[in-house]
Amino acid sequence: MINYVSAENAVSIIDNNDKVILHGGAATPQLLVSALTSRHNSLRNVEIFHLHTEGAADYAKPEYSEAFCVSCFFVGANIRPYVNHSNVQYIPVFLSEIPSLFRNQIIHLDVAIIQVSPPDKHGYCSLGVSVDIVSAAVGVAKKIIAQVNPNMPQTHGDGQIHISKFTKVILSNEPISELASKPATEVERNIGKHIASLVEDGATLQMGIGGIPNAALEFLSSHKDLGIHTEMFSDGILPLVKSGVINGSKKKNHPGKIVSSFAMGTRALYDFIDDNPMVAMLDVGYVNNTNTIRKNPKVTAINSALEIDLSGQVCADSIGTKIFSGVGGQIDFIRGASLSEGGKPIISIASTTQKGISKIVPMLKQGAGVVTTRANIHYVVTEYGVANLYGKNIAQRAKILIDIAHPDHRAELEKQAFEMYGKCW
């Protein structure tokens, strides 16, 4: 018999100065987050860690700064207005290395707040759609507060936790967060078409979420024997799984399996992964390890950027000094794909912002973070084509990047390149 308590009772075990990890993504336990935030008058200096979370992040508001400080590994829309304030800071780190921060006690965790599936007949609950860094966190946290929810799918892999491990348990029947795909724009479809032209039969794919990855997947319907090894996935793969295009038959590591760390999408996606032995939801320290990634052939890693300079430096986490997202797993997979036999690391980027500002620039903005260095860069794709920078010198890179920049900006980019590179240009 499970002793369910109220959310208020559950979070009452959190003390001043505790370090707390929140389950993220679609698994964010909204009731517990709300109950914790409501304790702001009685708590002091509670440090909250998390990746991207869904729902309200009121604990990050400046007026609660005496109660809570936030150290996030990735900045989502809910936390973005507060980041770089005194009580909300970003930790730049490769996604693959976060579990070791917990396991090696570099970051000490007192409490893990998670959302799980109901226990199976053996008493095991599942972390469901978000195993990522949380499987490591629950292994070291002194106390675990769990929100049991029948809407959370039971997934295979590293996310099983016995009910006896929980310090406090609440019951919830609220829908877990969904993220519906928007129709791809013409620019996204053109980028997707160029990306699809780089994907070979038998390739192992890594992709993020959003219009460009989904557009690329739409153009892969005639491909054969594709596999998935990715830190996250969404609904875009479902038609290709159903048609047999994605079957994992050519993978050398976890053949036949969709290997991932977390998933975000619609209920159709969550129903697909529920108790599906084809899907392995594993610790991100393993999934994103370059030695794991490189074992599969033709790893094609599709990642995005905010801007790229003419030498090939990729900024993907900030707009100048303003943190916008995070390092995430981009360099894990860019490097892993480059080490894979026949692998292709790809940076996809629209040529301009919605305001018409070029994303291909002579130099990155002052304070911009270089996520993927120019030594790691291979393919860059815009709606105007593909540039392969690998093995090219700086002047050659500038020329081929300008060729895929928006036509309205090419003349100015050529002028800037000439001023920077002189005779080499």
N, C-alpha and C positions, 0 to 999 in steps of 0.2 A: 504494500500500500504506500503510495507516494503522499508525503505530507506537503500539500500545496499551501503556500502562504500568499498574502497580498504583496503587490509590488513594493509598497511602502515598508512592509516588514522585511522583505528580502534585502533592500538596500540599507536597512538599519545597521547591518554588520560592517558597513564601510566606515572607517575611522579617519580622523584628521591625519594628514600627511601620507595617506595610502597612495599607492601607485596602481592605477586601474586600467585594464585593457578592455576596450569595447569591440565586440563582434561587428564586422563591417559589411559593406555592400548591401545586398538584398536581405542579409541575415540580421541587420541592425535591430536589436530588441527594443522597439519603440517604448513599450510600457515601462521597462526598467530605466531607460534613459530619462524619460519624463519624471519618474519617481526620484531618481538621483538628483536631477536638476532642482526638484522641489525642496530638496534638503539644503539648499544653498545658505540658509540662515544658520544652520547648525554645524556646518563643515568648514574647515580651513585647510588650504594648501593640499587639496587632493589633485594629483596629477593624472590626467586622462590621456591614454595613448590609443591611437587607432589609425587604420588606413582610411580610404574613402568610406563615408557612412551615408545612409539615406535618412530622410526625415529631418526633424528639427535638431539643431545643435545649439540650443539656448544656453547650455553650460559654458559656451565660449564667449558669451556677451560680456563686454567690459564691466557691467554692473555686478557680475558674479565673480570677478577676478580674485577676491579674497578667498572664496570657496574653492574655485577650480582654476587650474592652469592646464593648458592643452599642448601636448607634443605629438604632432601628427606626422605620419610617414607618407601621407599623400593628402593633397588638398582638394576636396570636392566643393561643389557649389554651395553647400550649406555652411562650410567653414571659411570659405574664401573671403567674405567681408571682414573677418576678424584676424586673419593671419598676419603676422608681423607686428601685432599689438604686443604689449608686454606680457600678456597672459596666454597668448596663442603663438606657438612657434612651430616651424617645419624642421623635421630631421631629414637631411639629405642622405640617402642610403639606398643601395641596390636592394630591390625587393627580395632577391635570393638570400641576402644576408640578415634580414630581420629576425628570422627564427633563432639564429645563433646569438643574437643580442640577448634574447631571453634565456636560452639554454646555458649560455656562458655567464649569466648574471651580470652582464654589462648593463642591462636594464633589469632591475629587480621588480617583480610584479607581486603585489599583495592580493589583488582581486581580479578575476576574469568575469565579465558580464557577457553572457552568450545567449543565443537562441538555437534551440535544437528540435528535432523531431521527437514524437513520443517514443518511449522505450519499446524495443521489440520484445519477443517472448523470453529473451535472455537478459533483459534489463539494459540493453545498450541503446543509447540515443545517438543521433547523427548530427554533425555540424552542418549537414545539408549542402546548401549552395555556396558556402564560404568556409573552406578548410584553410586555405592560404597561410597566414601567420598565426591563426588562432589555435591550430592543433599544437603548436609549440607552446603557446601561452598557457593553455589549460594544463599542460604537463608540468609547469613550474609554479603557477599561481598558488598561494596559500589557501585562498577561498575561491569557490566558483559559484556564481549566481546564475541560474539557468531559467530561461523562459521557454517552457515546453509548448510547442505549437503544432497541431495536426496538419497545418498547411505547409510545414517545412518538409521537403522531400527527404527520404532516407537514401543516402548516397553511399556507394561503395568506395573504399579507399582508406584514408588516414583519419577520417572524421568520427570514428566511433568512440563514445565515452559512456562508461557504465553509470547508471543513475546514482550509485552509491558514492560517486566522487563529488556530487553536488552538495554544497553547504546549504543553500536555500534554493527552492524551486517554486516558480509561479506557473500558472496555466493561462494560455492566451489562445484565442481563436481568430485573431486579426489576420487579414491577408498579409503575406510577406511582400516586400516592395517589388513592384514590377517596373520595367522600363521598356516601353514599346518603341519599336524602330520607326523613325520618320522616313517617308519616301526620299530616296536619294535625289539630290539636285543634279542638274546637267553636268556641272563641274565634277561632282563626286562620281557620276557614272563614267565620265571620260577618264578620270584617274583610275577607277576600278577596271576599266577595259585595258588600260596600259599595264596595270599590275597583273591581270589575268594572263596577259601575253608572256609574262616572265615565268609563270608557274608551269612546271613540267609535270607530265603524268608520273605518278608515284611519289610526288613531293609530300613532305610533312609540313603542315601549315601552322603558323602562329599568327594570330591577328587580335586586335583589340575590339572595341565596340564603337559603333557609329556609322555614319553614312558611307565612308570610303571602304572600310572592310566589308560591309554588307553589299556594296556595289560590286566589289571584286568577286565576292562569292557568287553573285548572280551570273557572272560571266564564266563560271567554271563548270557549267552543266554538261559540257561535252568532254571534260577531262576524265581520266581514269585513275582509280586506285590511290586516291588522296588519303592522307592521314592527318590527324590532329594531335599536336603536342603544344599546348598554349597555356599561358598563365590564367586566361579567362576566355569565355566564349558566350555567345548570345544566340538568338533565334536564327540568325543567318545561316547556320550550318544545317538546320533541320531538313530543308528540301534536298540537300546533297546527300545526307545520310539516308533519307527515304529512297532516293533514286539509286543508291549504291555507289555514287561517285566517291563519297567518303566511306571507306571500309577499312583503312589501316593495314591493308594486306602487305604493303611494301615496307612497313616500319620494321626496324630491327630491334627497337626497344619498345616494349609493350605493343607487339603487333596485334592488330584488330581492336585496340582500345583507343577511345578518346581520352587523352590525358589532360587534365586541367587542375586548377587550384581554386577557382571560384567562377560562378556563373551569374549573369544578370540578364533578365529578359522578361518574357511574358509567362503567364501560367502554363502555356503550351510547352515552353522550355523546361519548366520545373517538373511538369508531368513526365516529360521525356526522360529526365535523369533519375526520376524516382525509382529506386530499386532496379536500376538498369545496369547489368554487369558489363555492358559495353563501355560505360563511363567510369573512369577512375579519378576521383577527386583527391589529390595528394598534397602533402606539405609543399609549400612554395620553395622552401630551401632545397628540395629535391627537384621539383618541376623546373625551376629556373636556373639550376646549376648548369654551367656551360658543359661540364663533362657528361651530364645527362642528355642535354639537348643535342650535342654533336654526334651521339651514337646513331641517330636516325639519318638516313640519306636525304639529300635535297631539301634540307630545312629551309623553308621560305618564310622569313619573318617580316611581317608588315606592321610598321610602326609609324606614328605621326609626329609632327613637329609644329612649333609656333613660328620659327623662322630658321633660315639656314644662310650662312654667309658664303661668299664666293670661294672660300678655301675649303668648304665642306664641314665647318663646325655647325653642329645642330643644337639649337636651344629648344627644349621640349617641356621645361618645367616653370619658366618665368617669363614675364614681360618686363624687361629691364630688371629692376630689383624686386618687383612685385611677384611673389610666388603665386603661380596659377594652378599648378597640379603637383607634379613630383617626378623624381627620377623613375620610379616604378621599375618595371622589368625590361625597359627598352634596351639597355646595354647588355643585360643578360642574354637576350635573344639576338641582338645584332652580332654580338661576339660568338654566341653559340652557333648561329647560322653560318657565319664565316668559317667556322672550324668544321662544319658538317661537310661530308663528301658531296660536292655539287650544290652546296647551300647558297642561298641568295638573301642577304640582308637588304631590306628595302625601307627607305624613308619616304612616306607619301605626304604630300603637302599641296594644298591649293596654292596657286601662284600669287593670289592676293587675299587680303582680309575682305570682309563684307563691305568695308569702307573704301576698297580699292587700293589699299596700301600694299606694296610688294612685300611678300614673305621671303623672297630671295633678296638678300641685302649685301652691300659691300662689306660691312662689319656688323656684328651683333650689337644690340643696344647696350649701353653702358650698364653694367651690373647683371647682364643676362647670364644664365647658367649654361655651361656647355655640358649637355647630357651625353651625346655621342660625339666623340672627338673626330677630327678630320682623318686620323689614322684608322678609325674603325669604319669609316663610311664606304659603302659600295654603290648601291643604286639609289637614285633620287627620282621620284616620279611626281609630275604635276599633270594637270589636264592637257598640257602641251607636249608631253612625251616623257621619255626615259633618258636619264643621264647616268652613265656608269663611270663613277669617279675613281674606281679602284685602279691603282697603278699610275694615275695621272699626276702630273706636277701641278703646282698651284695655278699657273697661268692657263693650262689646259682645262683645269676644273672650272675656272671662271668662265671660259668660253662656252663650255657645254651646259653649264648651269644657266647662263644667259639665254641660251637657245630654248630652254624650257620655261623661262620666266614669262610673265605676261607681256605681250607686245608693247603695251603702253609704257613699260618701264625699261625695255631693253637698251634704248639709246643712252639713258642716264647711267645704267649699270655698266655699259661699255666705257663710258667716259670715266667713271669711278675706277674701273679696272685698269684702264690705261694709266691713270694717275698713280695707282698703287704699284703696278707691275712694270711700267715703263717699257724698256726694250724687250722684256720677255713677252709683252703683249703684242 
